[in-house]
Amino acid sequence: MVARGGRVIALANTKGGVGKSTIAGNLAWAFATHDRAPEMVLLVDADPQASITKWFDLAESVPFDRTQLTTARVLQQQLPRLRKQYTLILVDCPPMQSDVTAAGVTQADLGLVPVQPSPLDMLAYSELVPLLRQARGFNEKLKLRFVVNQLSARTTLGKEVQESLADADIPLVPTMIHDRQIYRRVVAQGSSVMVEPGPARDEMSALAKDVLYALHSSEEE
């Protein structure tokens, strides 16, 4: 049973290159700077490659706190304590089927799984879905959601991809994140799409609303 307090969102996928860190960093910024009700946000880098840490090390300041917890044992020990200090904790899990990813997802209220919109990428999720379901066995309150990332501009989600995601029996959030140059540019600047008006900020704000809705919804969907 996971102790409650602040909410934990684990961004996880056993496949690398799906944009977990990009979504985690921009979501943290979106939650922390929300006009009406900014959250007390902690961004946890659980990936030994430390991509998200290197990203925000380039910034003069960020509107959220950061830490690195890169072992399963430390995650299991620290997340319950950190829940008491923050309203939202985002955990960027490593891109592998590891005990760290399992610990992050098992401790979470929501497992957010970025997926790329191609049939070949769907094949990689045969390892991921059992891991997610196993985590639910330890934490019955865990909610799971797919989010499509790096969707090409002016394209729709292919029927094969939709069917593959439906087969996994994990809901897909309504907002899809597109492949935009600005997502790469802000990483190099230690910044976020949330600081610049435009479609990237709009879709990340919409994704933040989807995530909050998922956190507060019942699972009788």
Secondary structure, DSSP 8 states (H G I E B T S, - for coil): ----SSEEEEE--SSSSS-HHHHHHHHHHHHHT-SSS---EEEEE--TT-HHHHHHHTSS--SSEEEE--SHHHHHHHHHHHTTT-SEEEEE--SSS-HHHHHHHHT-SEEEEEE-SSHHHHHTHHHHHHHHHHHHHH-TT-EEEEEE-SB-TT----HHHHHHHHHTT--B-S---B--HHHHHHHHHT--GGGS-SHHHHHHHHHHHHHHHHHHS-S--
